[in-house]
Amino acid sequence: MKKIVLACVASFAVISTAQAGELPKLSEFLSSCYRDNESCMTKIRSYVEAAKAQKIICLTDDVSVRDAARSTLRWLREEGNYPASLAELPFDDGLYEATSKLYPCATEEPPPPPVPPPAEPPATDPAATPAQ
């Protein structure tokens, strides 16, 4: 499902350090955000809008796409939020990681508790049964 969202974002993801047809690493993307914050926020907003439309993430009524994009960037800049290996993966993996943690959709209701097995009937003493 993540890859569908990425198709919408990939067209915006051209950064001079990345080779044609290849998404930049998260570390490269975050570096570019310091150089060109406006372009960076546009890419993140596009991702958030696509993820929201596809119900990968769920924003509450009090959170705008713009606010979600800012929070996503803040979360990604805090490297303690994710494993270091994520920095070397394509930046869309980082966007997915951040947005799905920040704005998860409510899951289905939890299943009902299991029904306990029927109580075993009390053991009857064969000597106590009436003779026929």
N, C-alpha and C positions, 0 to 999 in steps of 0.2 A: 504494500500500500504506500509505503514511503516513496517508492520510485515514481509513482504517479504524481505526487506532489512535486517531485524534483523536476519532472518534465516542464512544469510551469516556471520553475525557478531557474532552470539550467540556462535558459536564453538570456537571463540577466547576469549570469555568473562569470562572465568573461573578465578575468583580471590579468593584467599584463604579465604577471609572473607565471601564469598557467599556460600550458601548451594547448593548442587548438583541440577541441573535442574532449578535453580533460578538465574535470572540476578541480579547483584549487583545494589544497589541504586546509583543514580548519585553521591551523596556525597561520597560513598565508592569508586566509580570508580575514582573520582577526587583525593581522598587521595592516591590511588594506583599510580596515575600518578606522584606524588612527589617522591614515592619510586622507581618506575621503569618507567621512562619516555619513554624509547625505546619501551617497550611492549605496553604502553598506546597509543603511536603514531601509532603503527602497527594496533591496533584495530580501531582507528579513521580513518586511511587511508583506511582500508578495508571497513568501513562503507561508507566513501565518495565515493569510487570507485563503490560500489554496488548502492548507491543512484543516482550517476551520470548515471550509465548504465541503471537504471530503469527510468530515467528522472524525479526523484523526486526533484533533484536539477540540476541546470545548471551552469557550470563553464565557464567563458569566456576564450578565447584563452590564455590570459596572466596570468591565475591562474592555477597552477599545483595542482595535488591531494595532494602533500606534503604541498604546501602552504595553501591549503584549510583546511587540517588537523590541521596545526599549528593555523590558525585563529579560527577554531572551538574550540580548547582547550582554547585559549586565551579568547574567548567569554564566554565559560562556567565557567572559573575561575572568571570572573567578575559577581558576584552574582546579581548585580543590573539589569542584562539583562533579568532575568526571575523570575517568582514568586517563593518564598521560597519553596512552596509545591513540586516543580519540583525536588528538591534535594532528596526527599524521594521516588521518583518514580524510576523505572528501568532506568539504565543509557542510554539505547537506546532512551528513550523519550527525554532525554537531547540532545543527538546527533541529533535527528530529529528536535527538536526546534531550535538548533543552526544553523544547515546547511540549513534548510528551510528559516530561516530569513536572513542568510548571502548570500545564493546563490539561490534565487528563480528563477524559470523559468518564462519567459515572458508568460503572459496569452494570450488567444486569443484576437484578436482585439476587442476593445469595440464595442458594438452594435451601429448602427447608431442612431442618435437622432430620437425621435418619430416624425412621420409625423403629422403636425397640422391638425386638422379637417378642412374640406372644409368651406370656409366662407359662412355664411348664406346669402341667396339672400336678397336683400333689400326688406323691407316690402312695398307693393304697397298700395296706397290709393284706396279703392274701388271706390270712387267718381272720381278718375282721370283716370279710365280705360274707354276706348272708348265704347260707347253703340253700340250694334249691332242690 
